[in-house]
Amino acid sequence: MIVKEARLFVAEDTDKPGDSIKMPLEQSRLDQLVTIVDHCTAAKDIADALGDTFLAYMLSMTIQSARTEMRPKTLRARR
């Protein structure tokens, strides 16, 4: 199986009335990355509190990767 583009979340059905207006693809992806960073940061805090250093390290790497992915998209959005 070959995947051309990594996808963070599967798109949901748009049966709700307010979903007829779509956000641009880049903004939607940026919002998803921000959500991942928020969730991973909370999970890392919990892992640190429990003393699970491996999980905390893996979550730190995920946070760093998501932030790196966001950086070029943020620069393009500002232009």
C-alpha positions as CSV (number, residue, x, y, z in Angstrom):
1,M,0.0,0.0,0.0
2,I,1.4,3.3,-1.0
3,V,0.3,6.5,0.7
4,K,1.1,9.7,-1.1
5,E,0.2,12.1,1.7
6,A,0.1,11.4,5.5
7,R,-3.3,12.2,7.0
8,L,-3.8,13.0,10.6
9,F,-7.5,12.4,10.9
10,V,-10.2,10.9,8.7
11,A,-12.6,13.4,7.4
12,E,-16.0,13.2,9.1
13,D,-19.3,13.2,7.3
14,T,-20.8,16.7,6.8
15,D,-24.4,16.1,7.7
16,K,-24.5,19.0,10.1
17,P,-26.0,22.3,8.8
18,G,-22.9,24.4,9.8
19,D,-20.5,22.1,7.9
20,S,-21.3,23.4,4.4
21,I,-18.5,25.9,4.6
22,K,-15.1,24.2,4.4
23,M,-11.8,25.6,5.7
24,P,-8.9,25.7,3.3
25,L,-6.9,22.5,3.3
26,E,-3.8,24.1,4.8
27,Q,-5.6,25.8,7.6
28,S,-7.5,22.6,8.5
29,R,-4.2,20.6,8.6
30,L,-2.6,23.3,10.7
31,D,-5.5,23.1,13.2
32,Q,-5.1,19.3,13.4
33,L,-1.4,19.7,14.1
34,V,-2.1,22.2,16.9
35,T,-4.7,19.8,18.4
36,I,-2.1,17.0,18.3
37,V,0.5,19.1,20.0
38,D,-2.0,20.1,22.7
39,H,-3.0,16.5,23.4
40,C,0.6,15.2,23.3
41,T,1.7,17.9,25.7
42,A,-1.1,16.9,28.2
43,A,-0.2,13.2,27.8
44,K,3.5,14.0,28.3
45,D,2.7,15.8,31.6
46,I,0.8,12.7,32.8
47,A,3.7,10.4,31.7
48,D,6.2,12.7,33.6
49,A,4.0,12.6,36.7
50,L,3.8,8.8,36.5
51,G,7.6,8.5,36.0
52,D,7.3,6.9,32.6
53,T,10.4,8.3,30.9
54,F,10.1,6.3,27.7
55,L,6.6,7.5,27.0
56,A,7.5,11.0,27.9
57,Y,10.4,10.9,25.5
58,M,8.3,9.5,22.7
59,L,5.6,12.2,23.2
60,S,8.3,14.8,23.2
61,M,9.5,13.5,19.8
62,T,5.9,13.6,18.5
63,I,5.5,17.2,19.7
64,Q,8.7,18.2,18.1
65,S,7.8,16.6,14.9
66,A,4.4,18.2,14.8
67,R,5.9,21.7,15.5
68,T,8.4,21.2,12.8
69,E,5.6,20.2,10.4
70,M,3.7,23.4,11.4
71,R,6.6,25.8,10.9
72,P,6.7,25.9,7.1
73,K,2.9,26.0,6.9
74,T,2.8,28.9,9.3
75,L,5.3,30.9,7.3
76,R,3.3,30.3,4.1
77,A,0.1,31.4,5.8
78,R,1.7,34.7,6.8
79,R,2.7,35.7,3.3
